[in-house]
Amino acid sequence: MNVTRESSNSTEVTLNILMDTDDEEPFINRSYRRLVSRLQIPGFRPGKAPRAIVERHLGRAALIQEALDFMIPETLDQVLRDQDIQAFVEPELELLEVEPVSFKAVVPLEPDVNLGEFRMIRLDRDPVEVTSAGVDEVIERLRFESGPWEPVERPVKFGDLLSLNVAGTILGEEAISNQGIDFIPQQDNLLPMPGFSVYLEGTVEGQEKEFSLTVPDDHPQSEYAGQECRFRVNVLSIKEKQLPELDDEFAKGIRDGYESLEALRSDVEERLTKDAETASLRQLEQNSLEELLKIAQVQASGLIYQRELDQMHQEQERRLRDQRLDMDTYLRFIGNTQEEWLDQLRPQAEQRLNTFLVMRKLAEEEGIDVDSDEIEAEIETLASSSGDSGESMRMALSTDSAKDSIRSSLLSRKVMERLVEIVQGQATSEAEAEEPPENSTQAQEESQEESQQETPDQQASDDETGEEKPDN
């Protein structure tokens, strides 16, 4: 076998590999065994024709072609081991010749990541503030949710609950037909078309109203875009939300019940504070990561970024399949070709990969890892929170792949916690961590002096065992 390096740099190696006959033979034998069972050769039972007969029947090139799927990757694996090359992701392969087999392999190497002066990053966490107005807004929302809808005899106002029959005609065709639908008109409501709610304001129960609206240009059915839609609407009923009084009785009917309105306000304030603290922390995490990515330098093979883009493409296809959609339908809906969509996705792939590489490097720099006890504790936490299905959850999370996923999640969490400590100036620098405590030299000298002063019993013990103490 002849292996040459076409090019080499810090991010990838390009190898040209030319196989000789001896290298090919084991793989051709395997392809013969795969092919012979499928062949019908006169004079031989299926699977019994000798290799020479099969090769004469099909030609050596056919046997090689059958072997390529496993010959090339297995040969490359051996070459990488022999040359002590570690591929970071799957190499890119190109078949050059079939007989003799030669191929090119572009091998992406471990990316080089330099975090720069990341310990100098300083950021403040946004202060948490919960106002009385914020508490009032939540309570008003609870008040609205708990109040019943009651029929009223008056013209329609924004915010009423209406029961409607709606018909809409576009280009002479009935495009909309709904009977007895519930609808709440709002001044800024864009559905089913901008202006629909405005035309309903002031109508009364039993009234039929006709009006026309222009179909928006971004309508999902492009053939209707910009056309006139003629609506005919019957108002079947009008209801108004009846809001309860803000008193202790109202508070007792909320969720599991509160002793008083003041107790409800206190709980709402506590919940809002917790939510605000969480939002503040998440914002600090995002800002910290952005600052780290700004100063970090990542050198990686373009092939690694392409693999990340391919991965995101596959993830999107899986999500669409879960929704019973395909990529072509999705692309038509967003109005992009696949090339345009991939171009838009590429920066996200680069950002995601750089984030992974930088956070992994930070974990390495800070000596952060996740042990098996932490993984088991997380499994127990997740299983315990699953209620009656806890045992089945525990079994599902005990597979190797699930544990790998949990480990990755825990590691990301720990690294982010460490990054937040660093940017807030709460982390001990490496120099401080390595600096010996005050008077440590004196203490060490005193310890050495004490160790040199043996007791008579210790001397006797040394003499009895025949061990000779080294000179100090």
C-alpha positions in Angstrom: 0.0 0.0 0.0 1.3 3.5 -0.9 0.1 6.4 1.3 1.1 9.9 0.5 0.1 13.2 2.2 -1.2 15.6 -0.5 -1.5 18.4 2.0 -1.4 18.9 5.7 -2.1 21.8 8.1 -3.3 22.3 11.7 -6.9 21.6 10.9 -6.9 18.7 8.3 -4.8 16.2 6.5 -5.4 15.0 2.9 -4.2 11.5 2.2 -3.8 9.7 -1.2 -4.0 5.9 -0.7 -3.1 3.4 -3.4 -3.8 -0.2 -2.6 -1.9 -3.1 -4.1 -3.2 -6.6 -5.0 -2.3 -8.1 -1.6 -4.1 -5.3 0.2 -7.3 -5.9 -1.9 -7.4 -9.7 -1.6 -9.0 -10.1 1.8 -11.7 -7.6 0.8 -12.3 -9.3 -2.5 -12.7 -12.6 -0.8 -15.4 -11.1 1.4 -17.2 -9.6 -1.6 -17.1 -13.0 -3.3 -18.7 -14.7 -0.3 -21.5 -12.0 -0.3 -22.1 -12.3 -4.1 -21.9 -16.1 -4.6 -25.0 -16.7 -2.5 -27.0 -14.5 -4.8 -25.7 -15.8 -8.1 -27.2 -18.4 -10.4 -24.3 -20.0 -12.3 -25.0 -23.0 -14.5 -23.6 -26.2 -13.1 -23.3 -25.0 -9.5 -25.7 -24.9 -6.6 -26.4 -21.4 -5.1 -23.4 -20.4 -3.0 -21.2 -23.2 -4.2 -19.4 -21.7 -7.2 -15.6 -21.3 -6.6 -14.2 -17.8 -6.6 -12.4 -18.3 -9.9 -15.6 -19.2 -11.6 -17.4 -16.2 -10.1 -14.6 -13.9 -11.0 -14.6 -15.2 -14.6 -18.4 -14.8 -14.7 -18.5 -11.3 -13.3 -15.0 -9.9 -13.7 -12.6 -8.8 -11.0 -13.9 -5.2 -11.2 -17.3 -6.3 -10.1 -15.9 -8.0 -7.0 -13.9 -4.9 -6.2 -17.0 -2.7 -6.7 -18.9 -4.9 -4.3 -16.0 -4.6 -1.7 -15.6 -0.8 -1.9 -18.2 -0.1 0.8 -16.1 -1.8 3.5 -12.7 -1.8 1.8 -12.2 1.9 1.8 -13.4 2.8 5.4 -11.5 -0.2 6.9 -8.4 0.6 5.0 -8.5 4.2 6.0 -9.0 3.2 9.7 -5.8 1.1 9.5 -3.9 4.0 7.8 -5.0 6.4 10.4 -3.9 4.1 13.2 -0.5 3.4 11.5 0.1 7.1 11.1 -1.3 8.1 14.5 -3.9 10.4 13.0 -7.1 11.1 15.0 -10.1 12.1 12.9 -12.3 14.6 14.7 -15.3 13.7 12.5 -15.9 11.3 9.6 -13.4 12.0 6.8 -14.5 13.0 3.3 -13.7 10.2 0.8 -13.2 10.3 -2.9 -12.7 7.2 -5.1 -10.0 7.9 -7.7 -9.5 4.5 -9.4 -11.2 1.1 -9.1 -8.4 -1.1 -10.4 -6.1 -0.9 -8.6 -8.1 0.8 -5.8 -7.0 4.3 -5.0 -8.8 7.0 -3.0 -8.4 10.4 -1.4 -9.3 11.1 2.2 -9.7 14.5 3.7 -9.3 14.0 7.5 -10.5 16.7 9.8 -8.2 17.0 12.9 -9.0 18.2 16.4 -9.8 21.9 16.3 -7.5 24.3 17.9 -9.3 26.5 20.5 -7.7 29.4 22.3 -9.9 31.0 25.0 -7.8 34.1 25.3 -8.0 36.1 28.5 -11.3 34.7 29.5 -10.7 35.2 33.2 -10.7 39.0 32.5 -14.4 39.0 31.3 -16.5 40.9 33.8 -20.3 41.2 33.6 -23.0 42.3 36.0 -26.3 40.5 36.5 -29.4 42.5 35.8 -31.1 43.5 39.0 -34.4 41.8 39.8 -37.3 44.1 40.3 -40.9 43.2 40.8 -43.3 46.1 40.9 -46.8 46.4 42.3 -48.0 47.0 38.8 -46.6 43.7 37.7 -48.4 41.9 40.6 -51.6 43.7 39.7 -51.3 42.6 36.1 -51.1 39.0 37.1 -54.0 39.2 39.5 -56.1 40.9 36.8 -55.3 38.1 34.4 -56.3 35.5 37.1 -59.5 37.6 37.6 -60.3 37.5 33.9 -59.6 33.8 33.7 -61.9 33.0 36.6 -64.8 35.1 35.5 -67.7 33.6 33.5 -69.0 34.8 30.1 -72.5 36.2 30.4 -75.0 37.1 27.6 -75.5 40.8 27.0 -78.0 42.8 24.9 -76.0 45.6 23.4 -73.7 46.2 20.4 -70.5 44.3 20.0 -67.4 45.8 21.7 -63.8 44.7 21.5 -63.1 41.9 23.9 -66.6 40.3 23.7 -67.1 36.6 23.0 -69.1 36.2 19.8 -70.7 33.2 18.2 -70.6 33.7 14.4 -71.5 32.1 11.1 -68.8 33.3 8.6 -68.6 32.9 4.8 -65.9 34.3 2.6 -65.8 34.4 -1.2 -62.6 34.9 -3.2 -62.5 35.0 -7.0 -66.1 33.7 -7.0 -65.2 30.6 -4.8 -66.2 30.0 -1.2 -62.9 30.1 0.5 -64.2 30.4 4.1 -67.2 28.6 5.6 -67.5 28.4 9.4 -70.7 27.8 11.4 -71.1 28.7 15.1 -67.5 29.6 15.7 -66.3 31.5 18.8 -64.5 34.7 18.1 -63.1 37.5 20.3 -62.7 40.7 18.3 -59.6 42.8 19.1 -58.6 46.0 17.4 -55.2 44.6 16.5 -56.3 41.1 15.6 -55.0 40.1 12.2 -57.2 37.0 11.9 -58.8 35.8 9.8 -57.7 39.0 7.9 -56.6 42.5 9.0 -59.7 44.6 9.6 -62.2 41.8 10.3 -62.6 42.7 13.9 -63.1 46.4 13.2 -66.1 45.6 11.0 -67.8 43.6 13.8 -67.6 46.4 16.3 -71.1 47.9 16.8 -73.1 45.0 15.3 -75.9 43.4 17.3 -77.2 39.9 18.0 -79.0 38.5 14.9 -77.5 41.0 12.5 -76.0 40.0 9.2 -73.2 42.1 7.9 -71.3 42.0 4.6 -68.0 43.7 3.9 -64.9 43.2 1.8 -61.2 42.9 2.8 -58.0 42.5 0.8 -56.2 39.2 1.3 -52.6 39.9 2.6 -49.7 39.3 0.3 -48.2 36.7 2.8 -51.4 34.6 2.8 -50.4 30.8 2.9 -52.5 30.2 -0.3 -50.5 32.3 -2.7 -53.3 32.3 -5.3 -55.5 34.4 -3.0 -52.8 37.0 -2.1 -53.8 40.5 -3.0 -57.4 39.4 -4.0 -60.6 40.8 -2.6 -62.5 38.6 -0.1 -66.2 39.2 0.3 -67.4 38.3 3.8 -70.9 37.6 5.0 -71.1 37.4 8.8 -74.1 36.5 11.1 -73.8 37.5 14.8 -75.5 34.6 16.7 -74.7 35.7 20.2 -72.8 38.3 22.3 -71.2 37.6 25.7 -69.3 39.8 28.1 -66.7 38.7 30.7 -68.1 39.2 34.2 -65.1 40.0 36.5 -65.3 38.9 40.1 -64.7 41.4 43.0 -61.1 41.6 44.2 -61.6 40.3 47.7 -60.7 37.4 50.0 -63.5 35.2 48.4 -61.9 35.7 45.0 -58.5 34.6 46.4 -60.0 31.5 47.9 -61.2 30.3 44.5 -57.8 30.7 42.8 -55.8 27.4 42.3 -55.8 25.5 45.6 -57.2 28.5 47.4 -55.6 31.3 49.4 -56.6 32.5 52.8 -56.9 36.1 51.7 -56.3 38.5 48.8 -53.1 39.6 50.6 -51.8 36.0 50.6 -52.5 35.7 46.9 -50.6 38.9 46.2 -47.7 37.7 48.3 -47.6 34.4 46.4 -47.8 36.1 43.0 -44.9 38.5 44.0 -42.8 35.5 45.1 -43.4 33.7 41.8 -42.7 36.8 39.8 -39.4 37.3 41.8 -38.3 33.7 41.1 -39.2 34.1 37.4 -37.3 37.3 37.2 -34.3 35.8 38.9 -34.3 32.9 36.5 -34.6 35.3 33.5 -31.8 37.4 34.9 -29.5 34.4 35.3 -30.3 33.2 31.8 -29.6 36.6 30.3 -26.2 36.7 32.2 -25.4 33.2 30.9 -26.2 34.3 27.3 -24.2 37.5 27.6 -21.3 35.6 29.2 -21.2 33.0 26.4 -21.4 35.8 23.8 -18.4 37.6 25.4 -16.4 34.3 25.6 -17.1 33.6 21.9 -15.9 37.1 21.0 -12.4 36.6 22.4 -12.0 32.9 21.7 -10.2 31.8 18.6 -11.3 28.6 16.9 -9.4 27.0 14.0 -11.2 24.1 12.6 -11.6 22.3 9.3 -14.4 23.5 7.1 -15.5 19.9 6.8 -16.3 19.9 10.5 -18.7 22.8 10.0 -20.2 21.1 7.0 -20.9 18.0 9.1 -22.6 20.2 11.7 -24.7 21.7 9.0 -25.6 18.2 7.7 -26.6 17.3 11.3 -28.9 20.3 11.6 -30.5 19.4 8.3 -31.2 15.9 9.4 -32.6 17.2 12.7 -35.0 19.5 10.8 -36.2 16.6 8.6 -36.9 14.5 11.7 -38.9 17.3 13.2 -40.9 17.6 10.0 -41.6 13.9 9.9 -42.9 14.0 13.4 -45.4 16.6 12.1 -46.2 14.5 9.1 -44.5 17.0 6.8 -41.6 16.7 4.3 -38.8 19.1 3.5 -40.2 20.1 0.1 -43.5 21.1 1.7 -41.7 23.1 4.4 -39.5 24.9 1.8 -42.5 25.9 -0.3 -44.2 27.2 2.9 -41.2 29.5 3.8 -40.6 30.4 0.1 -37.0 29.2 -0.1 -35.1 26.7 -2.2 -33.0 24.2 -0.3 -29.8 26.0 -1.2 -31.2 29.3 0.2 -32.4 27.6 3.4 -29.0 25.9 3.9 -27.2 29.3 3.4 -29.4 30.8 6.1 -28.8 27.8 8.4 -25.0 27.8 7.9 -24.2 30.7 10.4 -26.3 28.8 13.0 -24.3 25.7 12.4 -21.0 27.6 12.8 -22.3 29.2 16.0 -23.5 25.9 17.5 -20.2 24.2 16.7 -18.1 27.0 18.0 -20.1 27.1 21.2 -19.6 23.4 21.7 -15.9 23.6 21.1 -15.4 26.7 23.3 -17.4 25.2 26.2 -15.6 21.9 25.9 -12.3 23.8 26.1 -13.4 25.7 29.1 -14.3 22.5 30.8 -10.8 21.2 30.1 -9.1 24.4 31.3 -11.1 24.4 34.5 -10.9 20.7 35.2 -14.7 20.2 35.1 -16.1 16.7 34.6 -19.1 14.6 35.5 -18.7 11.4 37.4 -21.0 8.3 37.5 -22.5 9.3 40.9 -23.7 12.6 39.4 -25.3 10.8 36.5 -27.1 8.3 38.7 -28.3 11.1 41.0 -29.8 12.9 37.9 -31.5 9.7 36.7 -33.0 9.3 40.2 -34.2 13.0 40.2 -35.8 12.6 36.8 -37.4 9.3 37.6 -38.8 10.6 40.9 -40.4 13.5 39.2 -42.2 11.2 36.8 -44.7 9.9 39.4 -46.2 6.5 38.6 -44.1 6.1 35.5 -40.9 6.6 37.5 -39.6 3.0 37.2 -40.1 2.9 33.4 -38.4 6.3 33.2 -35.5 4.9 35.3 -35.0 2.0 33.0 -35.1 4.2 29.9 -32.5 6.5 31.3 -30.2 3.7 32.3 -29.1 2.9 28.7 -25.6 3.9 27.6 -26.9 6.4 25.1 -29.2 8.0 27.7 -26.4 8.3 30.2 -24.2 9.9 27.6 -26.9 12.5 26.9 -27.3 13.1 30.7 -23.6 13.5 31.1 -23.5 16.0 28.3 -26.3 18.0 29.8 -24.8 18.0 33.3 -21.4 19.0 31.9 -22.9 21.9 30.0 -24.7 23.0 33.1 -21.5 22.8 35.3 -19.4 24.7 32.7 -22.0 27.4 32.4 -22.2 27.8 36.2 -18.4 28.1 36.2 -18.4 30.7 33.4 -21.0 32.8 35.4 -18.7 32.6 38.4 -15.8 33.8 36.3 -17.5 36.8 34.8 -18.8 37.9 38.2 -15.4 37.7 39.7 -16.3 34.9 42.0 -14.0 32.3 40.6 -10.5 31.7 42.0 -7.8 32.3 39.4 -5.3 29.6 38.6 -2.5 31.6 40.1 -4.4 32.0 43.4 -5.3 28.3 43.4 -1.6 27.4 43.0 -0.3 30.0 45.5 0.7 28.3 48.8 -1.0 29.5 51.9 0.6 32.1 54.1 3.5 30.9 56.2 3.4 27.5 54.4 7.2 27.5 53.9 7.7 28.0 57.7 5.2 25.2 58.4 7.0 22.9 56.0 10.4 23.5 57.6 8.9 22.9 61.1 7.4 19.7 59.9 10.7 18.5 58.4 12.5 19.3 61.7 9.9 17.3 63.7 10.3 14.3 61.3 14.1 14.3 61.9 13.6 14.1 65.7 12.9 10.4 66.2 11.9 8.9 69.5 14.0 6.1 71.1 11.2 3.7 70.3 11.3 4.6 66.6 15.1 4.2 66.5 14.8 0.8 68.1 12.1 -0.2 65.6 14.3 0.9 62.7 17.3 -1.1 64.2 15.2 -4.2 64.6 13.9 -4.2 61.0 17.3 -3.6 59.6 16.0 -0.5 57.6 18.7 2.1 57.1 17.4 5.7 57.2 18.7 8.0 54.6 21.0 10.8 55.7 19.2 14.2 56.0 
